[in-house]
């Protein structure tokens, strides 16, 4: 449909629902001609560019933070048994570790939906490796039990149990979060930590949803009246029918948790 046919079909004097011929659907934006729409978009892009520049400035400040030394001999458990933190770097200079919550002895359906949501979206590691960075999951449950969950979900990220070392590594923080480490010779330093909403960098799904007209459809968002906002941020926003949402495609494919 051309721009001209669109503007002649929908009058700007109509309500959005009238313009789209629907009265029982969620609210929709006002319909305007393309030039008016582009002008509104251009104004928003000015704000988006400023937001990007501020993010760049924050990243620059992050690179100037001091660091704190961590015992390189802290032991985790990997596929071949106990391994010191230093070896988790896999010979690279930097390490990003996600601390994955775990409910020991519990079925897959009740495992942490937030950690499943965030950790499951980190898949392609070659770009991190090209920058001399290793990514790994530090699960807070037993290795043999929790790695079965990783395999059920089809993840291939390096997986370690931090069950016996989470206290030393988290240093009172948590229960989940993202830590960045630097290896300098035989010494290890923590350079950054973020928990809560700070781990959203791991979830491009949220970034993509933020670009859509309805956003994340969560109750905290500032949206126009009539916009769908089904989910509260209680964990249910990333669960479907009683289990983490991403588990359903694995079950439908015949996977066994």
TILUMVO-978624 format. One record per residue (C-alpha): x, y, z. Coordinates in Angstrom, 1 decimal. Layout:
BEGIN
<atom <X,Y,Z>>
...
//
This chain:
BEGIN
<atom <0.0,0.0,0.0>>
<atom <1.4,3.4,-0.9>>
<atom <1.7,6.3,1.4>>
<atom <-1.1,8.1,-0.5>>
<atom <-3.6,5.2,-0.3>>
<atom <-2.9,4.9,3.4>>
<atom <-3.6,8.5,4.2>>
<atom <-6.7,8.6,2.1>>
<atom <-8.1,5.4,3.7>>
<atom <-7.5,6.6,7.3>>
<atom <-8.6,10.0,8.3>>
<atom <-6.5,11.8,11.0>>
<atom <-9.8,12.9,12.5>>
<atom <-10.7,9.3,13.4>>
<atom <-9.8,7.7,16.7>>
<atom <-7.1,5.0,16.3>>
<atom <-9.6,2.2,16.9>>
<atom <-12.0,3.7,14.3>>
<atom <-9.2,4.1,11.8>>
<atom <-8.3,0.4,12.2>>
<atom <-11.9,-0.7,12.1>>
<atom <-11.7,-2.3,15.6>>
<atom <-13.3,-1.5,18.9>>
<atom <-12.3,-4.5,21.0>>
<atom <-8.5,-4.5,20.5>>
<atom <-5.8,-2.8,22.7>>
<atom <-5.2,0.9,22.2>>
<atom <-3.2,2.0,19.2>>
<atom <-1.4,5.2,18.3>>
<atom <-3.0,8.1,16.5>>
<atom <-2.9,7.7,12.7>>
<atom <-1.1,10.5,10.8>>
<atom <0.5,11.0,7.4>>
<atom <4.1,9.9,6.9>>
<atom <5.6,13.4,7.0>>
<atom <4.1,14.0,10.4>>
<atom <5.2,10.6,11.6>>
<atom <8.7,11.2,10.4>>
<atom <8.9,14.6,12.2>>
<atom <7.8,12.9,15.5>>
<atom <10.4,10.1,15.0>>
<atom <13.2,12.6,14.2>>
<atom <12.5,14.4,17.5>>
<atom <12.7,11.1,19.4>>
<atom <15.9,10.1,17.6>>
<atom <17.6,13.2,19.0>>
<atom <16.8,12.0,22.5>>
<atom <17.9,8.4,21.6>>
<atom <21.3,9.7,20.4>>
<atom <21.7,11.7,23.6>>
<atom <20.9,8.5,25.6>>
<atom <23.5,6.6,23.6>>
<atom <26.1,9.2,24.2>>
<atom <25.3,9.1,28.0>>
<atom <25.7,5.3,27.9>>
<atom <29.0,5.7,26.2>>
<atom <30.1,8.2,28.9>>
<atom <29.0,5.7,31.6>>
<atom <31.0,2.9,29.9>>
<atom <34.0,5.2,29.8>>
<atom <33.7,5.7,33.6>>
<atom <33.3,2.0,34.1>>
<atom <36.6,1.4,32.4>>
<atom <38.2,3.8,34.9>>
<atom <36.9,2.1,38.0>>
<atom <39.5,0.7,40.5>>
<atom <39.5,-3.1,41.0>>
<atom <39.6,-5.4,44.0>>
<atom <41.8,-8.6,44.3>>
<atom <40.1,-12.0,44.4>>
<atom <41.8,-15.2,45.5>>
<atom <42.7,-17.0,42.2>>
<atom <42.6,-20.3,44.0>>
<atom <38.9,-20.2,44.9>>
<atom <37.6,-23.5,43.7>>
<atom <34.6,-24.2,41.4>>
<atom <33.4,-27.5,40.0>>
<atom <33.5,-28.1,36.3>>
<atom <33.0,-31.0,34.0>>
<atom <36.4,-32.5,35.1>>
<atom <35.9,-31.8,38.8>>
<atom <37.4,-29.0,41.0>>
<atom <39.1,-26.2,39.1>>
<atom <40.6,-22.9,40.5>>
<atom <39.1,-19.6,39.4>>
<atom <42.3,-18.8,37.5>>
<atom <41.7,-21.7,35.1>>
<atom <38.1,-20.6,34.3>>
<atom <39.6,-17.8,32.2>>
<atom <40.6,-20.5,29.7>>
<atom <43.8,-18.6,29.0>>
<atom <42.1,-15.3,28.2>>
<atom <42.7,-12.1,30.1>>
<atom <39.1,-11.3,31.1>>
<atom <36.2,-13.3,32.4>>
<atom <32.5,-12.4,32.6>>
<atom <30.6,-14.7,35.0>>
<atom <26.9,-14.9,35.5>>
<atom <25.8,-16.1,39.0>>
<atom <22.9,-18.4,38.3>>
<atom <20.5,-19.1,41.2>>
<atom <19.6,-22.7,41.9>>
<atom <16.9,-24.5,43.9>>
<atom <18.6,-27.7,44.9>>
<atom <16.6,-30.9,44.5>>
<atom <13.7,-29.1,42.8>>
<atom <12.4,-29.9,39.3>>
<atom <13.1,-27.8,36.3>>
<atom <9.6,-26.1,36.4>>
<atom <10.5,-24.3,39.6>>
<atom <14.1,-23.2,38.7>>
<atom <14.8,-19.5,38.5>>
<atom <12.8,-18.0,35.7>>
<atom <14.9,-14.8,35.7>>
<atom <18.2,-16.6,35.4>>
<atom <16.7,-18.8,32.7>>
<atom <15.6,-15.7,30.8>>
<atom <18.9,-13.8,31.1>>
<atom <21.4,-16.6,30.9>>
<atom <19.6,-18.3,28.0>>
<atom <20.1,-15.3,25.7>>
<atom <23.9,-15.4,25.8>>
<atom <24.7,-17.8,23.0>>
<atom <27.3,-16.6,20.5>>
<atom <30.6,-16.3,22.4>>
<atom <33.0,-15.8,19.5>>
<atom <32.8,-12.0,19.6>>
<atom <33.7,-12.0,23.3>>
<atom <36.5,-14.4,22.6>>
<atom <37.9,-12.1,19.9>>
<atom <38.2,-9.5,22.7>>
<atom <40.1,-11.9,24.9>>
<atom <37.0,-12.4,27.1>>
<atom <35.6,-15.7,28.4>>
<atom <32.0,-16.0,29.5>>
<atom <30.9,-18.6,32.0>>
<atom <28.0,-19.5,34.3>>
<atom <28.7,-19.9,38.0>>
<atom <25.6,-21.9,39.2>>
<atom <24.9,-21.9,42.9>>
<atom <23.8,-25.5,42.8>>
<atom <25.5,-28.9,42.6>>
<atom <27.3,-29.4,39.3>>
<atom <25.8,-32.7,38.2>>
<atom <22.3,-31.6,39.0>>
<atom <22.5,-28.1,37.5>>
<atom <24.4,-29.0,34.3>>
<atom <21.5,-31.3,33.4>>
<atom <19.4,-28.2,33.3>>
<atom <21.9,-26.5,31.0>>
<atom <21.8,-29.4,28.7>>
<atom <18.0,-29.6,28.7>>
<atom <17.9,-26.0,27.8>>
<atom <20.4,-26.5,24.9>>
<atom <22.9,-24.0,26.2>>
<atom <26.5,-24.5,25.4>>
<atom <28.1,-21.9,27.6>>
<atom <30.9,-23.0,30.1>>
<atom <29.1,-24.2,33.3>>
<atom <30.6,-24.4,36.8>>
<atom <29.2,-25.0,40.2>>
<atom <30.0,-22.3,42.7>>
<atom <28.0,-24.0,45.4>>
<atom <31.0,-24.1,47.8>>
<atom <32.5,-20.8,46.7>>
<atom <29.6,-18.4,46.1>>
<atom <30.0,-16.9,49.5>>
<atom <33.6,-15.8,48.8>>
<atom <32.8,-14.7,45.3>>
<atom <29.6,-12.9,45.9>>
<atom <30.9,-11.2,49.1>>
<atom <27.5,-10.6,50.5>>
<atom <25.9,-9.6,47.2>>
<atom <23.4,-11.5,45.1>>
<atom <21.6,-13.8,44.9>>
<atom <22.2,-13.3,41.2>>
<atom <24.4,-11.0,39.2>>
<atom <27.1,-10.4,36.6>>
<atom <30.7,-10.0,37.6>>
<atom <33.7,-9.0,35.4>>
<atom <37.2,-10.2,36.2>>
<atom <40.7,-9.4,35.0>>
<atom <43.6,-11.8,35.1>>
<atom <47.0,-10.2,35.5>>
<atom <49.7,-12.9,35.5>>
<atom <48.7,-15.3,38.3>>
<atom <46.4,-12.8,40.1>>
<atom <42.7,-12.2,39.6>>
<atom <40.8,-8.9,40.1>>
<atom <37.1,-8.1,40.1>>
<atom <36.5,-5.0,38.0>>
<atom <32.7,-4.7,37.8>>
<atom <29.6,-6.1,39.4>>
<atom <25.9,-5.6,38.6>>
<atom <22.7,-7.3,39.8>>
<atom <19.0,-6.7,39.5>>
<atom <18.1,-4.7,36.4>>
<atom <21.8,-4.2,35.7>>
<atom <21.9,-7.6,34.1>>
<atom <19.5,-6.5,31.3>>
<atom <22.5,-6.2,29.0>>
<atom <22.2,-10.0,28.7>>
<atom <18.7,-9.8,27.4>>
<atom <18.3,-8.4,23.9>>
<atom <14.6,-9.5,24.0>>
<atom <14.0,-6.6,26.3>>
<atom <15.8,-4.2,24.1>>
<atom <13.8,-5.3,21.1>>
<atom <10.5,-5.1,23.0>>
<atom <11.4,-1.6,24.1>>
<atom <11.3,-0.6,20.4>>
<atom <7.8,-1.9,19.8>>
<atom <4.6,0.2,20.4>>
<atom <3.5,-1.9,23.4>>
<atom <6.9,-2.3,25.0>>
<atom <7.4,-5.0,27.5>>
<atom <3.7,-4.9,28.5>>
<atom <4.6,-4.7,32.2>>
<atom <2.7,-2.7,34.7>>
<atom <5.6,-0.4,35.7>>
<atom <5.9,1.1,32.2>>
<atom <4.6,4.5,31.4>>
<atom <2.3,3.7,28.6>>
<atom <-0.8,5.4,27.2>>
<atom <-4.2,4.4,28.5>>
<atom <-5.5,1.3,26.8>>
<atom <-2.1,-0.2,26.1>>
<atom <-1.8,-3.9,27.2>>
<atom <0.1,-4.3,30.5>>
<atom <-0.5,-7.9,31.5>>
<atom <2.6,-8.6,33.6>>
<atom <3.8,-7.4,36.9>>
<atom <7.5,-7.8,37.6>>
<atom <7.2,-10.8,40.0>>
<atom <8.9,-13.4,37.9>>
<atom <5.6,-14.3,36.2>>
<atom <6.6,-12.0,33.3>>
<atom <9.1,-14.6,32.1>>
<atom <7.0,-17.7,33.1>>
<atom <4.2,-19.4,31.1>>
<atom <1.8,-21.9,32.5>>
<atom <3.8,-22.5,35.6>>
<atom <7.4,-22.8,34.3>>
<atom <10.1,-20.6,32.8>>
<atom <8.8,-19.6,29.3>>
<atom <11.8,-20.9,27.4>>
<atom <11.3,-24.4,28.7>>
<atom <8.2,-25.0,26.7>>
<atom <9.9,-25.2,23.3>>
<atom <12.4,-27.7,24.7>>
<atom <9.6,-29.9,26.1>>
<atom <7.7,-29.7,22.8>>
<atom <10.8,-30.8,21.0>>
<atom <11.0,-33.9,23.2>>
<atom <13.5,-32.7,25.7>>
<atom <13.6,-34.2,29.2>>
<atom <14.5,-31.9,32.1>>
//
